[in-house]
Amino acid sequence: MSHDYILPPFAPQSLGQMPPKWAHLCLDISNFINNYLGLSLKNRRLLLGVSGGADSVSMLLIFKALQSKFNLKLEVAHLDHGLRSSSSLEAEWVAGLSRMLGLTCHVRRLELGKRERGLEEKGRQARQEFFDELRTRRNLEYIALAHNQNDLAEDQLMRMLRGCGWPELGGMPALDPKRRLLRPLLLQPRRRLEQFLSELAIGHMEDESNASDEYTRNRVGHHLIPLLEEENTGYLEHAKTLWKLAWADQDFWDSYLPAFSPVLRDGTVTIELNELYGQGEAVALRIFRQCLTQLAQLNNLPPFFTPAPQLFELFQAVQRRRNGQGSGVMRLQFPGGAEAAVERQELVFRLSNARLTKR
């Protein structure tokens, strides 16, 4: 970790100021966004989420180098969680680096109790709310987050541990148009980004909590990933391949799924059971997922986690209703406070009573 909080004497601000090796990295990122994700960078207005870590500082420098080529409007956001005595100095460092690059930096400080339950989740929600608010108020189009290939591999393993199905098992999306999220570094290994900063003599911050095994994501990153890389040094590349396969399948299903017309009313998503009868299991499972996605969007909530076992169970409940088995309402709970109710003629997705009370 860099403890001196000293800004670098120089930071490249264009592709021409980058060493050729690292100018190619910047162009790799722009090609990934323009060509692979299909999102034109030209004239984009982006909010960059910068914690001060190696990943987000790399992202900041890369977008700054690309700014003139694509006529980008860039602003920076930093959330100070207020959990460490050094956090205010880190916020000042990020703001200082942003000023050095000629960019506006928005900083917000939280006051979270160190012993609060669900501290990591609360911090994540507060950060997303802050970024969403800024994006809207500043008329920006996308929020850029600095998740990298190592984060992707960790995310895949955590999804497997939670019982996630396919294609979600492939990991987080690089582009989420509905949530206005962009992850430009998702297929870049962390070591490449750290080397990028090292050779440019640009420092970065490290959150001490990343070294702790208190959180599941840290235990996965500290212990499981190294074990898998011992077994196969190409593991991170295989994680990237899995991600590509998953999202290729997702694109196919998005275009293949039959048209169906769920009714959206009073915070619920309802579909006629007749629209499901006769559909194969693979199609029905994806329709359920789409309904749960719409439920989250309708209620301004993050996406619900949809474990495969619950989706299979819901399909069986629909089949039982089709075969005339059981006359009452069959209910199934999903993590995060979603509920599916198989009624006489409809399948209704709604927030559970516990989730409504919590809100």
PLY file of the C-alpha trace (Angstrom):
ply
format ascii 1.0
element vertex 359
property float x
property float y
property float z
element edge 358
property int vertex1
property int vertex2
end_header
0.00 0.00 0.00
1.12 3.54 -0.71
1.04 5.39 2.61
2.67 8.66 1.58
-0.32 10.01 -0.38
2.05 11.97 -2.63
0.77 12.75 -6.11
3.02 11.72 -9.00
5.10 14.48 -10.62
3.70 13.53 -14.03
0.72 11.57 -15.35
0.17 10.95 -19.08
-2.94 12.68 -20.37
-3.09 11.43 -23.96
-2.18 8.40 -26.05
0.79 10.32 -27.38
2.20 10.74 -23.88
1.92 7.02 -23.16
4.77 4.60 -23.84
3.76 2.54 -26.94
3.25 -0.60 -24.86
0.68 1.11 -22.66
-0.91 3.10 -25.47
-1.74 -0.32 -26.91
-3.41 -1.27 -23.61
-5.59 1.84 -23.85
-6.53 0.93 -27.43
-7.26 -2.65 -26.36
-9.78 -1.26 -23.88
-11.39 1.02 -26.48
-11.63 -1.90 -28.94
-13.24 -4.07 -26.28
-15.89 -1.41 -25.63
-16.47 -0.35 -29.25
-16.27 -3.70 -30.99
-16.88 -6.51 -28.50
-19.51 -4.78 -26.35
-20.91 -2.79 -29.27
-20.95 0.50 -27.35
-19.52 3.39 -29.34
-17.24 5.51 -27.20
-17.57 8.55 -29.45
-18.87 11.56 -27.50
-19.73 9.45 -24.44
-20.32 11.06 -21.05
-18.90 8.80 -18.35
-18.74 8.81 -14.57
-15.62 6.96 -13.38
-15.88 5.25 -9.99
-12.38 5.64 -8.50
-11.54 4.18 -5.10
-7.83 4.89 -5.41
-6.90 1.22 -5.85
-4.70 0.00 -8.70
-7.65 -1.06 -10.85
-9.60 2.18 -10.66
-6.52 4.43 -10.97
-5.58 2.45 -14.11
-9.08 2.96 -15.48
-8.88 6.70 -14.75
-5.58 7.04 -16.64
-6.77 4.90 -19.55
-9.94 6.92 -20.10
-7.99 10.17 -19.76
-5.61 8.95 -22.48
-8.61 8.12 -24.71
-10.48 11.35 -23.97
-9.36 13.44 -26.93
-9.53 10.54 -29.42
-13.20 9.89 -28.62
-14.24 13.34 -27.37
-15.18 11.92 -23.98
-16.75 13.89 -21.15
-15.30 12.41 -17.96
-16.08 13.01 -14.30
-14.82 11.12 -11.24
-16.71 9.86 -8.17
-15.14 8.67 -4.91
-17.06 7.40 -1.88
-15.21 7.70 1.43
-16.70 5.01 3.70
-15.20 6.68 6.76
-14.14 3.35 8.27
-10.41 4.06 8.55
-8.46 7.06 9.83
-6.64 7.22 6.49
-9.76 7.27 4.35
-10.03 11.06 4.20
-6.41 11.27 3.00
-7.20 8.70 0.31
-10.19 10.79 -0.80
-7.95 13.87 -1.01
-5.41 11.89 -3.08
-8.05 10.77 -5.59
-9.41 14.32 -5.83
-5.87 15.64 -6.31
-5.05 13.16 -9.07
-8.35 14.04 -10.79
-7.48 17.75 -10.66
-4.04 16.96 -12.06
-5.79 15.30 -15.01
-8.19 18.22 -15.41
-11.26 16.27 -14.27
-14.03 17.15 -11.83
-14.09 14.81 -8.81
-17.14 14.34 -6.58
-16.45 13.03 -3.08
-19.00 11.90 -0.50
-18.22 10.67 3.01
-20.27 8.04 4.82
-20.46 7.47 8.54
-20.86 3.71 8.90
-20.32 2.04 12.25
-17.43 -0.42 12.09
-19.46 -3.06 13.91
-22.64 -2.74 11.89
-23.97 -5.99 10.45
-23.89 -6.30 6.68
-21.28 -3.55 6.46
-19.96 -4.61 3.05
-23.44 -4.74 1.52
-24.41 -1.38 3.02
-21.28 0.18 1.60
-21.96 -1.32 -1.82
-25.54 -0.02 -1.83
-24.47 3.44 -0.69
-21.83 3.58 -3.41
-24.29 2.58 -6.12
-26.86 5.12 -4.91
-24.21 7.85 -4.90
-23.05 6.96 -8.40
-26.62 6.73 -9.75
-27.52 10.08 -8.23
-24.43 11.73 -9.71
-24.93 10.19 -13.15
-28.46 11.53 -13.33
-27.72 14.96 -11.87
-24.64 15.52 -14.05
-26.34 14.20 -17.21
-23.81 11.39 -17.69
-24.56 8.20 -19.60
-22.67 5.34 -17.95
-20.95 4.56 -14.66
-17.56 2.94 -15.32
-16.40 0.44 -12.68
-12.91 -1.07 -12.55
-13.60 -4.80 -12.01
-10.86 -6.84 -13.66
-10.27 -10.44 -14.79
-9.31 -11.58 -11.28
-12.56 -10.10 -9.94
-14.41 -11.97 -12.69
-12.84 -15.30 -11.70
-13.74 -14.66 -8.04
-17.30 -13.73 -9.03
-17.72 -16.98 -10.98
-16.64 -19.06 -7.98
-18.90 -17.13 -5.61
-21.84 -17.64 -7.97
-21.09 -21.37 -8.04
-20.97 -21.44 -4.22
-24.42 -19.79 -4.11
-25.93 -22.31 -6.54
-26.23 -19.97 -9.50
-27.45 -21.32 -12.84
-26.40 -20.81 -16.43
-25.57 -18.40 -18.00
-25.22 -16.28 -14.81
-22.44 -18.67 -13.76
-20.29 -16.93 -16.36
-20.02 -13.89 -14.11
-20.86 -10.20 -14.02
-21.67 -8.38 -17.27
-19.18 -5.98 -18.81
-22.06 -3.81 -20.04
-25.39 -3.43 -18.25
-27.49 -0.92 -20.24
-30.45 -1.06 -17.85
-28.33 -0.20 -14.81
-26.06 2.02 -16.92
-22.92 0.17 -15.82
-19.74 -0.35 -17.82
-16.82 -2.57 -16.76
-14.10 -1.80 -19.33
-11.28 -3.72 -17.57
-13.19 -6.95 -16.99
-10.97 -9.07 -19.26
-7.69 -7.50 -18.10
-5.67 -9.41 -15.46
-4.81 -7.48 -12.32
-1.08 -8.03 -12.75
-1.16 -6.20 -16.11
-2.82 -3.18 -14.51
-0.35 -3.15 -11.62
2.55 -3.32 -14.09
0.96 -0.45 -16.04
1.00 1.80 -12.96
4.43 0.65 -11.85
6.08 1.47 -15.18
4.35 4.86 -15.29
5.49 5.53 -11.69
1.91 6.22 -10.60
1.01 5.21 -7.05
-2.26 3.85 -5.77
-4.08 3.15 -2.52
-4.91 -0.21 -0.94
-7.90 -0.77 1.32
-6.70 -2.78 4.33
-9.98 -4.69 4.34
-8.87 -6.36 1.09
-6.20 -8.21 3.08
-8.69 -9.60 5.60
-10.31 -13.03 5.29
-13.45 -11.73 6.97
-15.31 -11.46 3.66
-16.14 -14.37 1.34
-14.80 -12.59 -1.73
-11.43 -12.15 0.00
-11.22 -15.79 1.03
-11.99 -16.82 -2.54
-9.36 -14.45 -3.93
-6.70 -15.22 -1.32
-7.06 -19.00 -1.21
-9.21 -20.61 -3.92
-7.91 -18.68 -6.92
-4.21 -19.36 -6.08
-4.99 -23.08 -5.63
-6.70 -23.21 -9.02
-3.79 -21.38 -10.63
-1.40 -23.92 -9.11
-3.39 -26.65 -10.83
-3.57 -24.72 -14.10
-1.59 -21.53 -14.70
-4.09 -20.62 -17.43
-7.05 -20.60 -15.05
-7.77 -16.88 -15.44
-7.89 -17.29 -19.22
-10.34 -20.16 -18.83
-12.48 -17.89 -16.64
-12.49 -15.37 -19.49
-13.52 -18.09 -21.97
-16.35 -19.19 -19.68
-17.53 -15.57 -19.49
-17.55 -15.26 -23.29
-19.50 -18.51 -23.69
-22.05 -17.47 -21.07
-22.77 -14.10 -22.63
-22.90 -15.59 -26.14
-25.61 -17.93 -24.82
-27.37 -15.00 -23.13
-27.43 -13.04 -26.39
-28.92 -16.06 -28.15
-31.66 -16.57 -25.58
-32.51 -12.87 -25.54
-33.33 -13.08 -29.25
-34.83 -16.60 -29.18
-37.26 -16.41 -26.28
-40.90 -16.42 -27.43
-42.81 -13.19 -27.06
-44.80 -13.08 -23.85
-46.74 -10.27 -22.27
-46.37 -9.98 -18.51
-48.68 -7.51 -16.80
-46.90 -4.93 -14.64
-49.09 -3.47 -11.93
-48.75 -2.32 -8.33
-45.13 -3.47 -8.13
-45.89 -7.00 -9.37
-45.16 -8.93 -12.57
-47.89 -11.34 -13.73
-47.88 -13.83 -16.59
-50.75 -16.06 -17.71
-50.01 -19.72 -17.06
-51.32 -20.57 -20.53
-48.29 -18.75 -21.93
-46.03 -21.15 -20.04
-47.84 -24.41 -20.71
-46.12 -26.29 -23.47
-42.83 -24.45 -23.10
-39.76 -26.58 -22.54
-37.90 -26.37 -19.25
-34.99 -24.34 -20.65
-37.33 -21.70 -22.09
-39.52 -21.54 -18.97
-36.52 -21.05 -16.66
-35.39 -18.06 -18.69
-38.88 -16.57 -18.71
-38.89 -16.82 -14.90
-35.54 -15.01 -14.81
-36.85 -12.26 -17.07
-39.88 -11.78 -14.82
-37.66 -11.51 -11.74
-35.47 -8.99 -13.55
-38.56 -6.93 -14.42
-39.74 -7.15 -10.80
-36.45 -5.68 -9.56
-36.56 -2.89 -12.15
-40.21 -2.13 -11.40
-39.39 -1.65 -7.71
-36.06 0.15 -8.26
-34.07 -2.68 -6.69
-30.81 -4.36 -7.69
-31.24 -7.63 -9.63
-32.49 -10.58 -7.60
-30.24 -13.60 -7.26
-31.93 -16.54 -8.98
-30.51 -19.88 -7.77
-31.04 -22.75 -10.19
-32.76 -25.03 -7.62
-35.54 -22.48 -7.02
-36.05 -22.02 -10.77
-36.37 -25.79 -11.26
-38.79 -26.00 -8.33
-40.92 -23.22 -9.80
-41.06 -25.04 -13.14
-42.27 -28.17 -11.37
-44.94 -26.15 -9.55
-46.22 -24.80 -12.87
-46.27 -28.32 -14.27
-48.26 -29.56 -11.27
-50.82 -26.79 -11.78
-51.06 -27.70 -15.47
-51.74 -31.33 -14.52
-54.45 -30.32 -12.05
-52.46 -31.22 -8.95
-53.23 -29.00 -5.95
-55.86 -26.31 -5.75
-54.21 -23.72 -3.47
-51.68 -21.05 -4.26
-48.14 -22.47 -4.48
-45.49 -19.97 -3.28
-41.74 -19.99 -3.68
-39.27 -17.56 -2.09
-36.16 -16.20 -3.83
-33.13 -14.62 -2.12
-33.36 -10.87 -1.75
-37.07 -10.75 -0.95
-38.77 -11.89 -4.18
-41.70 -14.31 -4.19
-43.33 -16.31 -6.98
-46.95 -17.43 -6.51
-48.50 -20.04 -8.81
-52.18 -19.13 -8.68
-55.13 -20.66 -10.48
-54.49 -19.07 -13.87
-51.50 -16.80 -13.29
-47.93 -16.81 -12.13
-47.33 -13.69 -10.03
-43.91 -12.33 -9.03
-43.99 -9.86 -6.14
-41.95 -8.64 -3.22
-42.29 -10.80 -0.12
-43.92 -9.36 2.99
-40.51 -9.29 4.71
-39.04 -7.25 1.88
-42.01 -4.84 1.88
-41.67 -4.37 5.64
-37.92 -3.72 5.29
-38.58 -1.00 2.72
0 1
1 2
2 3
3 4
4 5
5 6
6 7
7 8
8 9
9 10
10 11
11 12
12 13
13 14
14 15
15 16
16 17
17 18
18 19
19 20
20 21
21 22
22 23
23 24
24 25
25 26
26 27
27 28
28 29
29 30
30 31
31 32
32 33
33 34
34 35
35 36
36 37
37 38
38 39
39 40
40 41
41 42
42 43
43 44
44 45
45 46
46 47
47 48
48 49
49 50
50 51
51 52
52 53
53 54
54 55
55 56
56 57
57 58
58 59
59 60
60 61
61 62
62 63
63 64
64 65
65 66
66 67
67 68
68 69
69 70
70 71
71 72
72 73
73 74
74 75
75 76
76 77
77 78
78 79
79 80
80 81
81 82
82 83
83 84
84 85
85 86
86 87
87 88
88 89
89 90
90 91
91 92
92 93
93 94
94 95
95 96
96 97
97 98
98 99
99 100
100 101
101 102
102 103
103 104
104 105
105 106
106 107
107 108
108 109
109 110
110 111
111 112
112 113
113 114
114 115
115 116
116 117
117 118
118 119
119 120
120 121
121 122
122 123
123 124
124 125
125 126
126 127
127 128
128 129
129 130
130 131
131 132
132 133
133 134
134 135
135 136
136 137
137 138
138 139
139 140
140 141
141 142
142 143
143 144
144 145
145 146
146 147
147 148
148 149
149 150
150 151
151 152
152 153
153 154
154 155
155 156
156 157
157 158
158 159
159 160
160 161
161 162
162 163
163 164
164 165
165 166
166 167
167 168
168 169
169 170
170 171
171 172
172 173
173 174
174 175
175 176
176 177
177 178
178 179
179 180
180 181
181 182
182 183
183 184
184 185
185 186
186 187
187 188
188 189
189 190
190 191
191 192
192 193
193 194
194 195
195 196
196 197
197 198
198 199
199 200
200 201
201 202
202 203
203 204
204 205
205 206
206 207
207 208
208 209
209 210
210 211
211 212
212 213
213 214
214 215
215 216
216 217
217 218
218 219
219 220
220 221
221 222
222 223
223 224
224 225
225 226
226 227
227 228
228 229
229 230
230 231
231 232
232 233
233 234
234 235
235 236
236 237
237 238
238 239
239 240
240 241
241 242
242 243
243 244
244 245
245 246
246 247
247 248
248 249
249 250
250 251
251 252
252 253
253 254
254 255
255 256
256 257
257 258
258 259
259 260
260 261
261 262
262 263
263 264
264 265
265 266
266 267
267 268
268 269
269 270
270 271
271 272
272 273
273 274
274 275
275 276
276 277
277 278
278 279
279 280
280 281
281 282
282 283
283 284
284 285
285 286
286 287
287 288
288 289
289 290
290 291
291 292
292 293
293 294
294 295
295 296
296 297
297 298
298 299
299 300
300 301
301 302
302 303
303 304
304 305
305 306
306 307
307 308
308 309
309 310
310 311
311 312
312 313
313 314
314 315
315 316
316 317
317 318
318 319
319 320
320 321
321 322
322 323
323 324
324 325
325 326
326 327
327 328
328 329
329 330
330 331
331 332
332 333
333 334
334 335
335 336
336 337
337 338
338 339
339 340
340 341
341 342
342 343
343 344
344 345
345 346
346 347
347 348
348 349
349 350
350 351
351 352
352 353
353 354
354 355
355 356
356 357
357 358
